[in-house]
Amino acid sequence: MRDFKELKVWEKAHELTLNVYRVTENFPIEEKFGIVSQLRRAVSSVPTNIAEGSGHNSNKEFGRFLKIASASISEVEYLVLLSKDLNLIDKEIWQSITDEVVIIRKMLFKLVKALD
């Protein structure tokens, strides 16, 4: 069993989640049950799956949850792009979040490979 709070990838994913929650506070009310809900679920799924996976005793199980987190971070990347294209966020915010997404995706990939 691992302490997820000691994993850098969890820390970065948690920070991204907090950032996305702050950014989506400014989205139009009509998106509350659309993009806001889906984006928040996807972004919070990343650190959640890292935490859940770290509670398993086997590397195989931990790796499975990391792969789910990787899929969620890809969903975040698309939803942030969609938000930019719909003019819900500006290009600078989009770029900042996208940069973090890429870093987290690479960290997840490396961690999964290290478990093999």
C-alpha positions in Angstrom: 0.0 0.0 0.0 1.3 3.4 -0.9 0.6 6.9 0.5 -0.9 8.7 -2.5 -0.2 12.1 -1.0 3.5 11.4 -1.4 3.2 10.9 -5.2 4.2 13.9 -7.3 1.7 13.0 -10.0 -1.2 12.9 -7.4 -0.1 16.3 -6.1 0.0 17.8 -9.6 -3.4 16.3 -10.5 -4.9 17.6 -7.2 -3.6 21.1 -8.0 -5.0 20.9 -11.5 -8.4 19.8 -10.1 -8.4 22.8 -7.8 -7.5 25.1 -10.7 -10.2 23.7 -13.0 -12.8 24.1 -10.2 -11.8 27.8 -9.9 -11.9 28.4 -13.6 -15.3 26.8 -14.1 -16.8 29.0 -11.5 -16.9 31.7 -14.1 -18.7 29.6 -16.8 -22.2 30.5 -17.8 -25.0 29.1 -15.6 -26.4 27.2 -18.6 -23.2 25.1 -18.6 -23.6 24.0 -15.0 -24.9 20.6 -15.9 -23.0 20.4 -19.2 -19.3 21.2 -19.6 -18.8 22.3 -16.0 -20.1 19.0 -14.6 -18.3 16.8 -17.1 -15.0 18.7 -16.8 -15.1 18.7 -13.0 -15.9 14.9 -12.9 -13.1 14.2 -15.4 -10.5 16.3 -13.7 -11.3 15.0 -10.2 -11.2 11.4 -11.5 -7.5 11.7 -12.1 -6.3 12.2 -8.5 -9.2 10.0 -7.3 -8.0 7.1 -9.3 -4.4 7.6 -8.3 -5.5 7.6 -4.7 -7.8 4.5 -5.1 -5.1 2.6 -7.0 -2.5 3.3 -4.4 -4.6 1.6 -1.8 -4.2 -1.8 -3.6 -1.3 -4.0 -2.7 -0.4 -5.2 -6.2 1.4 -3.2 -8.9 -1.0 -4.6 -11.5 -4.0 -3.2 -9.7 -2.3 0.1 -9.1 -1.3 0.3 -12.8 -4.9 -0.4 -13.8 -6.1 2.7 -11.9 -3.3 4.8 -13.3 -4.5 3.9 -16.8 -8.0 5.0 -15.9 -6.5 8.3 -14.6 -4.7 8.6 -18.0 -7.9 8.2 -19.8 -9.5 10.9 -17.6 -6.7 13.3 -18.2 -7.2 12.9 -22.0 -10.9 13.7 -21.4 -9.9 16.9 -19.5 -7.7 17.9 -22.4 -10.5 17.7 -24.8 -13.1 19.4 -22.6 -10.7 22.3 -22.0 -10.1 22.6 -25.7 -13.9 22.6 -26.3 -14.2 25.3 -23.6 -11.6 27.5 -25.4 -13.3 27.0 -28.8 -16.7 27.9 -27.3 -15.0 31.1 -25.8 -15.7 30.0 -22.3 -12.0 30.4 -21.4 -9.3 32.5 -23.0 -6.3 31.1 -24.8 -3.9 31.7 -21.9 -6.0 29.7 -19.4 -6.4 27.0 -22.0 -2.6 26.8 -22.7 -1.8 26.8 -18.9 -4.2 23.9 -18.2 -3.1 22.0 -21.4 0.5 22.3 -20.3 -0.3 20.8 -16.9 -2.4 18.0 -18.6 0.6 17.1 -20.7 2.9 17.0 -17.7 0.5 14.8 -15.8 0.0 12.5 -18.7 3.7 12.0 -19.1 4.1 11.4 -15.3 1.3 8.8 -15.4 2.9 7.0 -18.4 6.3 6.8 -16.7 4.8 5.6 -13.5 2.8 2.8 -15.3 6.0 1.8 -17.1 7.9 1.7 -13.8 5.4 -0.7 -12.4 5.7 -3.2 -15.3 
